Amino acid sequence: AIGIFKALTEQYIKAAQSQGYAGDKPRCERVLHYLERVGERRKRFVSMASIRDSVKSHESFKRVESVSNKLRNDVLPMLEQQGKIAIVGDKVFLNPREF
């Protein structure tokens, strides 16, 4: 019974994260996934509009009213604090050591 409970709990948490109910963590992961693909193409920067267009249809962003504001005010500053990106105006520069 305990094993079943643990398995159900893990699935519940994963479902909540994928639907955007778990805060900004799944949103950051989705943006990082996109930035990894950009880095694989040897690009060193990308526009915020490009990031927005790539992630706006993902489940974790579907319930967000303004994806641009969410990215600009919450998600991208978190990634900048982690040293993964640098934001200059509307351009997002990738840290070459991370991507």
Secondary structure as GFF3:
##gff-version 3
##sequence-region A 1 99
A	DSSP	alpha_helix	2	18	.	.	.	ID=ss1
A	DSSP	alpha_helix	25	40	.	.	.	ID=ss2
A	DSSP	beta_strand	45	47	.	.	.	ID=ss3
A	DSSP	alpha_helix	48	55	.	.	.	ID=ss4
A	DSSP	three_ten_helix	59	61	.	.	.	ID=ss5
A	DSSP	alpha_helix	67	70	.	.	.	ID=ss6
A	DSSP	pi_helix	71	75	.	.	.	ID=ss7
A	DSSP	alpha_helix	76	81	.	.	.	ID=ss8
A	DSSP	beta_strand	85	88	.	.	.	ID=ss9
A	DSSP	beta_strand	91	94	.	.	.	ID=ss10
###
